[in-house]
Amino acid sequence: MDIIAISTDPEEKARQFRDDNDLSFAVGYGLSIRDARALGLFISDPLSSAETDQPFAEPGTYLIRPDGTLEIMDVANAPFSRPDLRMLKSGIEFIQKQDYPPRGLA
């Protein structure tokens, strides 16, 4: 499994987040608001200059199968509603063992 994080933050802020959290996976930066909207993400304006100085994307998690099929999509309109990573890992293991199909596709 490959993990990639992508942010609307500028490079310096994204690198600082990666370093502060000792992340070992790729952290992208500079995702445009237009592209964030295309991914279905909610866009917020900062509440203060301490938060950031530009509109930004709220969290989203996507699990994409090797064939490009969307397996899981979890989009939040607030930073407090992120998936439990242990539960997500457990779900991924189940999907892989059982070849569990994507659900709720239109």
Secondary structure, DSSP 4 states (H G I P E B T S, - for coil): ---EEE-SS-HHHHHHHHHHTT--SEEE----HHHHHHTT--EE--SSTTT-SS-EEPPEEEEE-TTS-EEEEEE-SSTT-PPPHHHHHHHHHHHHHHTPPP-S--
